[in-house]
Protein backbone atom coordinates (compact mmCIF):
# COMPACT_ATOMS: atom_id res chain seq x y z
CA UNK A 1 0.00 0.00 0.00
CA UNK A 2 1.45 3.35 -1.00
CA UNK A 3 1.71 6.41 1.20
CA UNK A 4 1.94 10.19 0.68
CA UNK A 5 5.43 11.71 0.52
CA UNK A 6 6.16 15.26 1.66
CA UNK A 7 8.09 17.10 -1.04
CA UNK A 8 10.25 19.82 0.51
CA UNK A 9 11.82 21.27 -2.64
CA UNK A 10 10.66 22.66 -5.96
CA UNK A 11 11.80 21.39 -9.38
CA UNK A 12 12.46 17.88 -8.03
CA UNK A 13 11.39 14.32 -8.67
CA UNK A 14 11.49 11.40 -6.24
CA UNK A 15 13.43 8.12 -6.43
CA UNK A 16 12.43 5.19 -4.23
CA UNK A 17 14.60 2.16 -3.52
CA UNK A 18 14.06 -0.90 -1.37
CA UNK A 19 17.59 -0.64 -0.01
CA UNK A 20 17.93 3.15 0.31
CA UNK A 21 15.89 6.00 1.70
CA UNK A 22 13.92 8.45 -0.41
CA UNK A 23 16.08 10.69 -2.59
CA UNK A 24 15.16 14.10 -3.93
CA UNK A 25 16.71 14.77 -7.31
CA UNK A 26 16.79 18.24 -8.85
CA UNK A 27 14.98 18.66 -12.13
CA UNK A 28 17.17 20.20 -14.82
CA UNK A 29 14.23 21.63 -16.74
CA UNK A 30 12.87 24.99 -15.64
CA UNK A 31 9.52 24.51 -13.90
CA UNK A 32 9.80 20.82 -14.74
CA UNK A 33 7.93 21.43 -17.97
CA UNK A 34 8.30 19.66 -21.27
CA UNK A 35 10.95 21.16 -23.53
CA UNK A 36 11.61 24.01 -21.12
CA UNK A 37 15.01 25.63 -20.75
CA UNK A 38 17.40 23.64 -18.62
CA UNK A 39 20.49 24.12 -16.52
CA UNK A 40 23.50 22.46 -18.09
CA UNK A 41 25.66 19.98 -16.20
CA UNK A 42 28.71 21.56 -14.69
CA UNK A 43 29.82 23.99 -11.98
CA UNK A 44 27.28 26.54 -10.81
CA UNK A 45 28.45 29.86 -9.40
CA UNK A 46 26.94 30.96 -6.15
CA UNK A 47 27.81 33.28 -3.32
CA UNK A 48 26.98 33.06 0.38
CA UNK A 49 27.03 36.25 2.47
CA UNK A 50 27.60 35.22 6.07
CA UNK A 51 27.34 38.85 7.27
CA UNK A 52 23.98 39.57 5.64
CA UNK A 53 22.06 42.12 7.72
CA UNK A 54 19.42 44.81 7.42
CA UNK A 55 20.63 48.24 6.33
CA UNK A 56 18.65 51.40 6.92
CA UNK A 57 19.25 54.30 4.57
CA UNK A 58 17.21 57.10 6.10
CA UNK A 59 18.05 59.54 3.32
CA UNK A 60 17.35 57.27 0.30
CA UNK A 61 14.30 56.25 -1.74
CA UNK A 62 13.68 52.97 -3.55
CA UNK A 63 10.81 51.85 -5.75
CA UNK A 64 9.62 48.45 -6.88
CA UNK A 65 7.85 47.12 -9.94
CA UNK A 66 4.26 48.09 -10.66
CA UNK A 67 0.92 46.46 -10.07
CA UNK A 68 -1.32 46.29 -13.13
CA UNK A 69 -4.91 45.73 -12.08
CA UNK A 70 -6.07 45.03 -15.64
CA UNK A 71 -3.65 42.17 -16.23
CA UNK A 72 -3.26 41.13 -12.58
CA UNK A 73 0.50 41.46 -12.84
CA UNK A 74 1.97 42.26 -9.45
CA UNK A 75 5.60 43.29 -9.32
CA UNK A 76 5.46 45.30 -6.11
CA UNK A 77 7.81 42.76 -4.51
CA UNK A 78 10.37 43.03 -7.33
CA UNK A 79 13.44 45.16 -6.66
CA UNK A 80 15.80 44.58 -9.54
CA UNK A 81 19.41 45.33 -8.70
CA UNK A 82 20.22 45.79 -12.37
CA UNK A 83 18.01 48.88 -12.68
CA UNK A 84 18.37 52.38 -11.28
CA UNK A 85 15.65 52.14 -8.68
CA UNK A 86 17.18 54.22 -5.89
CA UNK A 87 17.54 57.94 -5.34
CA UNK A 88 19.23 59.57 -2.36
CA UNK A 89 19.06 63.06 -0.91
CA UNK A 90 21.77 64.92 0.96
CA UNK A 91 22.40 63.01 4.23
CA UNK A 92 23.59 66.21 5.94
CA UNK A 93 19.94 67.38 5.98
CA UNK A 94 18.84 64.47 8.14
CA UNK A 95 16.46 61.58 7.62
CA UNK A 96 13.42 61.67 5.36
CA UNK A 97 10.40 62.20 7.62
CA UNK A 98 7.55 62.65 5.13
CA UNK A 99 6.78 61.88 1.47
CA UNK A 100 3.82 63.50 -0.28
CA UNK A 101 2.87 62.80 -3.89
CA UNK A 102 1.45 65.82 -5.68
CA UNK A 103 0.39 65.43 -9.31
CA UNK A 104 3.58 64.41 -11.14
CA UNK A 105 5.95 65.50 -8.37
CA UNK A 106 7.04 64.05 -5.06
CA UNK A 107 7.55 66.32 -2.06
CA UNK A 108 10.39 65.09 0.14
CA UNK A 109 10.54 66.51 3.66
CA UNK A 110 13.73 65.87 5.61
CA UNK A 111 14.58 67.03 9.11
CA UNK A 112 16.42 70.08 7.80
CA UNK A 113 15.36 70.45 4.15
CA UNK A 114 12.31 70.35 1.90
CA UNK A 115 12.75 69.22 -1.71
CA UNK A 116 10.70 68.18 -4.70
CA UNK A 117 11.51 65.20 -6.91
CA UNK A 118 10.29 64.95 -10.48
CA UNK A 119 8.41 61.75 -11.32
CA UNK A 120 8.99 60.07 -14.72
CA UNK A 121 10.90 63.10 -15.96
CA UNK A 122 14.23 64.87 -15.55
CA UNK A 123 15.30 68.49 -15.40
CA UNK A 124 17.44 69.79 -18.28
CA UNK A 125 19.33 73.04 -17.98
CA UNK A 126 19.87 75.37 -20.91
CA UNK A 127 23.02 77.37 -21.62
CA UNK A 128 21.34 80.42 -20.11
CA UNK A 129 20.65 78.57 -16.87
CA UNK A 130 16.97 77.99 -17.52
CA UNK A 131 15.35 74.70 -16.64
CA UNK A 132 13.32 72.42 -18.89
CA UNK A 133 11.75 69.06 -18.20
CA UNK A 134 11.95 66.00 -20.38
CA UNK A 135 10.61 62.48 -20.10
CA UNK A 136 13.12 60.04 -18.67
CA UNK A 137 13.45 56.39 -17.84
CA UNK A 138 13.94 57.04 -14.13
CA UNK A 139 10.81 56.94 -12.00
CA UNK A 140 12.28 59.38 -9.46
CA UNK A 141 13.92 62.12 -11.50
CA UNK A 142 15.79 65.27 -10.60
CA UNK A 143 15.52 66.40 -6.96
CA UNK A 144 15.01 70.16 -6.69
CA UNK A 145 15.32 71.71 -3.19
CA UNK A 146 13.12 74.57 -2.02
CA UNK A 147 14.94 77.66 -0.81
CA UNK A 148 15.36 78.04 2.92
CA UNK A 149 16.83 75.88 5.65
CA UNK A 150 13.62 74.35 6.94
CA UNK A 151 12.49 70.81 7.65
CA UNK A 152 10.09 68.68 9.64
CA UNK A 153 10.72 66.60 12.76
CA UNK A 154 7.09 65.82 13.60
CA UNK A 155 5.44 64.35 10.49
CA UNK A 156 2.14 64.12 12.38
CA UNK A 157 1.89 67.92 12.01
CA UNK A 158 1.69 67.68 8.19
CA UNK A 159 -1.60 68.67 6.50
CA UNK A 160 -2.67 69.33 2.91
CA UNK A 161 -5.35 71.51 1.37
CA UNK A 162 -5.36 72.18 -2.36
CA UNK A 163 -1.88 73.16 -3.42
CA UNK A 164 -0.87 74.17 0.10
CA UNK A 165 0.95 72.04 2.62
CA UNK A 166 1.33 72.92 6.30
CA UNK A 167 3.78 71.55 8.86
CA UNK A 168 5.82 72.46 11.93
CA UNK A 169 9.61 72.79 12.14
CA UNK A 170 10.13 72.29 15.86
CA UNK A 171 13.91 72.73 15.77
CA UNK A 172 13.53 76.24 14.36
CA UNK A 173 10.35 77.10 16.26
CA UNK A 174 8.27 77.93 13.18
CA UNK A 175 5.10 76.82 11.39
CA UNK A 176 5.43 76.65 7.61
CA UNK A 177 3.24 76.70 4.52
CA UNK A 178 4.52 75.18 1.29
CA UNK A 179 2.70 76.45 -1.79
CA UNK A 180 3.08 75.23 -5.36
CA UNK A 181 1.08 75.54 -8.54
CA UNK A 182 0.43 77.68 -11.57
CA UNK A 183 -0.97 80.56 -9.54
CA UNK A 184 2.43 81.68 -8.27
CA UNK A 185 3.51 82.12 -4.69
CA UNK A 186 5.56 78.95 -4.76
CA UNK A 187 7.90 78.14 -1.92
CA UNK A 188 8.07 78.05 1.85
CA UNK A 189 6.53 80.78 4.01
CA UNK A 190 6.73 81.12 7.79
CA UNK A 191 3.09 81.54 8.75
CA UNK A 192 4.09 81.64 12.41
CA UNK A 193 5.48 85.13 11.79
CA UNK A 194 1.95 86.52 11.43
CA UNK A 195 1.61 87.75 14.99
CA UNK A 196 2.79 84.52 16.68
CA UNK A 197 6.54 84.42 16.08
CA UNK A 198 7.57 84.60 19.74
CA UNK A 199 4.82 82.24 20.86
CA UNK A 200 5.98 79.36 18.67
CA UNK A 201 9.68 79.97 19.24
CA UNK A 202 9.10 79.87 22.99
CA UNK A 203 6.66 76.97 23.23
CA UNK A 204 8.01 74.61 20.59
CA UNK A 205 11.42 74.49 22.27
CA UNK A 206 10.28 74.51 25.90
CA UNK A 207 11.68 71.55 27.83
CA UNK A 208 10.24 71.89 31.33
CA UNK A 209 6.69 71.14 32.46
CA UNK A 210 5.70 74.71 33.32
CA UNK A 211 3.71 74.71 30.09
CA UNK A 212 4.37 72.19 27.34
CA UNK A 213 7.38 70.46 25.85
CA UNK A 214 5.58 69.68 22.58
CA UNK A 215 6.66 66.06 22.42
CA UNK A 216 3.71 65.53 20.07
CA UNK A 217 2.49 68.00 17.44
CA UNK A 218 -0.79 67.04 15.75
CA UNK A 219 -1.83 68.90 12.60
CA UNK A 220 -4.74 68.72 10.19
CA UNK A 221 -6.89 70.82 7.90
CA UNK A 222 -10.46 71.76 8.77
CA UNK A 223 -12.38 71.79 5.48
CA UNK A 224 -15.51 73.03 7.24
CA UNK A 225 -13.94 76.33 8.36
CA UNK A 226 -10.97 76.38 5.93
CA UNK A 227 -8.36 76.48 8.69
CA UNK A 228 -5.13 74.71 9.51
CA UNK A 229 -5.36 73.21 13.00
CA UNK A 230 -2.22 72.48 15.01
CA UNK A 231 -2.10 71.06 18.53
CA UNK A 232 1.10 71.34 20.60
CA UNK A 233 0.92 68.60 23.20
CA UNK A 234 2.76 67.27 26.21
CA UNK A 235 1.62 63.69 26.66
CA UNK A 236 2.77 63.69 30.31
CA UNK A 237 0.20 66.29 31.37
CA UNK A 238 -3.38 64.96 31.37
CA UNK A 239 -4.80 66.10 34.69
CA UNK A 240 -8.31 65.80 36.09
CA UNK A 241 -8.15 69.53 36.85
CA UNK A 242 -9.34 71.69 33.95
CA UNK A 243 -6.73 74.43 34.41
CA UNK A 244 -3.87 71.96 34.71
CA UNK A 245 -5.19 70.00 31.73
CA UNK A 246 -5.09 73.14 29.59
CA UNK A 247 -1.43 73.54 30.50
CA UNK A 248 -0.74 70.20 28.83
CA UNK A 249 -1.61 71.36 25.32
CA UNK A 250 -2.39 74.33 23.11
CA UNK A 251 -4.60 73.83 20.05
CA UNK A 252 -4.92 76.79 17.69
CA UNK A 253 -5.88 77.53 14.09
CA UNK A 254 -4.53 79.53 11.14
CA UNK A 255 -6.77 81.21 8.55
CA UNK A 256 -5.32 81.77 5.06
CA UNK A 257 -7.90 84.40 4.15
CA UNK A 258 -6.66 86.74 6.89
CA UNK A 259 -3.12 85.37 7.17
CA UNK A 260 -3.61 85.22 10.91
CA UNK A 261 -3.97 82.92 13.89
CA UNK A 262 -7.60 83.16 14.89
CA UNK A 263 -8.25 81.32 18.14
CA UNK A 264 -7.22 78.76 20.74
CA UNK A 265 -9.34 75.63 21.24
CA UNK A 266 -9.89 73.55 24.37
CA UNK A 267 -9.55 70.07 22.87
CA UNK A 268 -6.53 67.79 22.64
CA UNK A 269 -6.88 65.48 19.61
CA UNK A 270 -4.88 62.35 18.85
CA UNK A 271 -5.48 62.72 15.10
CA UNK A 272 -7.19 65.28 12.83
CA UNK A 273 -8.68 64.91 9.36
CA UNK A 274 -11.46 66.14 7.08
CA UNK A 275 -13.80 64.15 4.85
CA UNK A 276 -16.51 65.53 2.56
CA UNK A 277 -16.28 69.00 4.12
CA UNK A 278 -16.75 67.54 7.58
CA UNK A 279 -14.12 67.88 10.28
CA UNK A 280 -13.21 64.94 12.52
CA UNK A 281 -10.77 64.21 15.31
CA UNK A 282 -9.79 61.05 17.16
CA UNK A 283 -9.51 60.91 20.93
CA UNK A 284 -8.81 57.70 22.84
CA UNK A 285 -9.88 55.59 19.84
CA UNK A 286 -13.19 57.47 19.58
CA UNK A 287 -14.21 59.35 16.43
CA UNK A 288 -15.70 62.82 16.95
CA UNK A 289 -17.42 64.97 14.35
CA UNK A 290 -17.02 68.67 15.04
CA UNK A 291 -19.63 71.40 14.41
CA UNK A 292 -22.37 68.84 15.04
CA UNK A 293 -22.80 69.05 18.79
CA UNK A 294 -25.59 71.41 19.85
CA UNK A 295 -23.75 72.15 23.11
CA UNK A 296 -21.24 74.98 22.86
CA UNK A 297 -18.08 75.35 24.95
CA UNK A 298 -17.68 71.59 25.05
CA UNK A 299 -15.40 69.16 23.23
CA UNK A 300 -15.62 65.39 23.69
CA UNK A 301 -17.32 63.84 26.71
CA UNK A 302 -16.54 63.97 30.42
CA UNK A 303 -14.82 60.59 30.37
CA UNK A 304 -12.26 59.60 33.01
CA UNK A 305 -9.61 57.15 31.79
CA UNK A 306 -6.78 56.08 34.14
CA UNK A 307 -7.77 58.88 36.55
CA UNK A 308 -7.45 61.42 33.72
CA UNK A 309 -10.35 63.58 32.62
CA UNK A 310 -10.71 63.54 28.83
CA UNK A 311 -12.66 66.39 27.25
CA UNK A 312 -15.44 68.24 29.00
CA UNK A 313 -16.89 71.73 29.15
CA UNK A 314 -14.83 74.91 29.20
CA UNK A 315 -15.49 78.64 28.99
CA UNK A 316 -14.92 80.87 25.98
CA UNK A 317 -12.47 83.72 26.66
CA UNK A 318 -11.60 86.76 24.56
CA UNK A 319 -8.70 88.99 25.62
CA UNK A 320 -8.00 92.28 23.86
CA UNK A 321 -6.45 95.73 24.42
CA UNK A 322 -8.55 98.92 24.41
CA UNK A 323 -6.39 101.89 23.42
CA UNK A 324 -7.96 104.89 21.76
CA UNK A 325 -5.56 107.82 21.33
CA UNK A 326 -2.48 105.73 22.25
CA UNK A 327 -0.33 108.69 23.40
CA UNK A 328 -2.90 110.06 25.83
CA UNK A 329 -3.48 109.06 29.45
CA UNK A 330 -7.20 108.32 29.76
CA UNK A 331 -9.90 107.60 32.33
CA UNK A 332 -11.96 104.54 31.38
CA UNK A 333 -15.39 105.15 32.92
CA UNK A 334 -17.65 102.47 31.42
CA UNK A 335 -17.58 99.37 29.29
CA UNK A 336 -20.28 98.27 26.86
CA UNK A 337 -20.61 95.51 24.31
CA UNK A 338 -22.81 94.49 21.40
CA UNK A 339 -23.87 90.88 21.23
CA UNK A 340 -25.80 88.25 23.14
CA UNK A 341 -26.33 88.06 26.86
CA UNK A 342 -24.35 85.88 29.32
CA UNK A 343 -21.05 87.66 28.66
CA UNK A 344 -19.11 88.95 31.64
CA UNK A 345 -15.92 90.92 32.13
CA UNK A 346 -13.45 88.83 34.11
CA UNK A 347 -10.84 91.55 34.35
CA UNK A 348 -9.76 94.97 33.06
CA UNK A 349 -6.30 96.22 33.99
CA UNK A 350 -4.46 99.29 32.74
CA UNK A 351 -0.76 99.67 32.04
CA UNK A 352 -0.50 101.51 35.39
CA UNK A 353 -1.61 98.30 37.22
CA UNK A 354 -4.99 99.80 38.06
CA UNK A 355 -7.60 97.05 37.96
CA UNK A 356 -11.38 97.21 37.85
CA UNK A 357 -13.87 95.03 39.69
CA UNK A 358 -15.18 92.11 37.60
CA UNK A 359 -18.52 92.67 35.92
CA UNK A 360 -21.05 89.84 35.98
CA UNK A 361 -23.49 88.93 33.26
CA UNK A 362 -26.77 90.77 33.39
CA UNK A 363 -28.73 87.78 34.79
CA UNK A 364 -26.46 87.03 37.79
CA UNK A 365 -26.22 90.43 39.47
CA UNK A 366 -27.27 90.78 43.08
CA UNK A 367 -28.21 94.28 44.31
CA UNK A 368 -26.60 93.50 47.66
CA UNK A 369 -23.18 93.20 46.04
CA UNK A 370 -22.10 96.82 46.40
CA UNK A 371 -18.54 96.26 45.17
CA UNK A 372 -19.42 94.35 42.06
CA UNK A 373 -21.70 95.21 39.20
CA UNK A 374 -23.32 93.61 36.18
CA UNK A 375 -24.11 94.51 32.64
CA UNK A 376 -27.41 96.30 32.09
CA UNK A 377 -29.26 95.81 28.81
CA UNK A 378 -30.43 98.92 26.96
CA UNK A 379 -31.69 98.68 23.38
CA UNK A 380 -29.93 95.35 22.72
CA UNK A 381 -26.64 96.69 24.05
CA UNK A 382 -25.06 95.97 27.42
CA UNK A 383 -23.50 98.64 29.67
CA UNK A 384 -21.64 98.71 33.01
CA UNK A 385 -19.57 101.13 35.08
CA UNK A 386 -15.92 100.40 35.75
CA UNK A 387 -15.09 100.52 39.47
CA UNK A 388 -11.53 100.75 40.75
CA UNK A 389 -10.37 97.64 42.63
CA UNK A 390 -6.83 98.70 43.49
CA UNK A 391 -5.55 99.16 47.05
CA UNK A 392 -5.19 102.93 46.58
CA UNK A 393 -8.64 103.77 45.27
CA UNK A 394 -8.77 107.41 46.35
CA UNK A 395 -5.61 108.25 44.46
CA UNK A 396 -7.07 107.03 41.20
CA UNK A 397 -10.64 108.18 41.73
CA UNK A 398 -12.10 110.68 39.30
CA UNK A 399 -13.96 113.27 41.37
CA UNK A 400 -17.43 114.27 40.25
CA UNK A 401 -18.56 111.09 38.55
CA UNK A 402 -20.57 108.18 39.89
CA UNK A 403 -17.89 105.63 39.12
CA UNK A 404 -14.22 105.98 39.86
CA UNK A 405 -13.16 104.32 36.61
CA UNK A 406 -9.58 103.29 35.93
CA UNK A 407 -6.71 105.36 34.58
CA UNK A 408 -3.98 104.55 32.08
CA UNK A 409 -2.78 104.70 28.48
CA UNK A 410 -4.58 101.45 27.68
CA UNK A 411 -6.42 98.64 29.42
CA UNK A 412 -6.34 94.88 28.85
CA UNK A 413 -9.85 93.41 28.97
CA UNK A 414 -10.84 89.77 29.30
CA UNK A 415 -14.42 88.77 28.42
CA UNK A 416 -15.82 85.34 29.20
CA UNK A 417 -18.87 83.22 28.40
CA UNK A 418 -19.59 79.80 29.88
CA UNK A 419 -23.01 79.17 28.36
CA UNK A 420 -23.67 75.92 26.48
CA UNK A 421 -25.70 77.89 23.91
CA UNK A 422 -24.41 79.97 21.03
CA UNK A 423 -23.46 83.45 22.29
CA UNK A 424 -21.93 86.02 19.93
CA UNK A 425 -19.81 89.05 20.79
CA UNK A 426 -19.60 91.69 18.05
CA UNK A 427 -17.87 94.71 19.61
CA UNK A 428 -16.65 96.11 22.94
CA UNK A 429 -16.10 99.80 23.63
CA UNK A 430 -15.53 102.27 26.48
CA UNK A 431 -16.53 105.79 27.44
CA UNK A 432 -13.26 107.58 28.15
CA UNK A 433 -11.95 111.06 28.78
CA UNK A 434 -8.49 112.57 28.71
CA UNK A 435 -6.86 112.62 32.09
CA UNK A 436 -6.24 116.00 33.65
Buried (B, 14 or more C-beta within 10 A) or exposed (E): EEEEEEEEEEEBEEEEEEEEEEEEEEBEEEEEEEEEEEEEEEEEEEEEEEEEEEEEEEBBBEBBBEEEEEEEEEEEEEEEEEEEBEBEBEEEBBBBBBEBEBEEBBBBBBBBBBBBBBBEBBBEEEEEEEEEBEEBEBBBBBBEBBEBEBBBBBBBBBBBBEBBBBBBBBBBBBBBBBBBEEEEEBEBBBBBEBEBBEBBBEBBEBEEEEBBBBEBBBBBBBBBBBBBBBBBBBEEBBBEEEEEBBBBBBBBBBBBEEEEBEEEBBBBBBEBBBEEEBBBBBBEEEEBEBEEEEEBBBBBEEEEEEEBBBBBBBEBBBEEEBBEEEEEBBBBBBBBBEBBBBBBBBBBBBBBEBBBBBBBBBEEBEEEEEEBBBBEEEEEBBBBBBBBBBEEEEEBBBEEEEBBBBBBBBBBBBBBBBBEEEBEBEEBEBBBEEEE
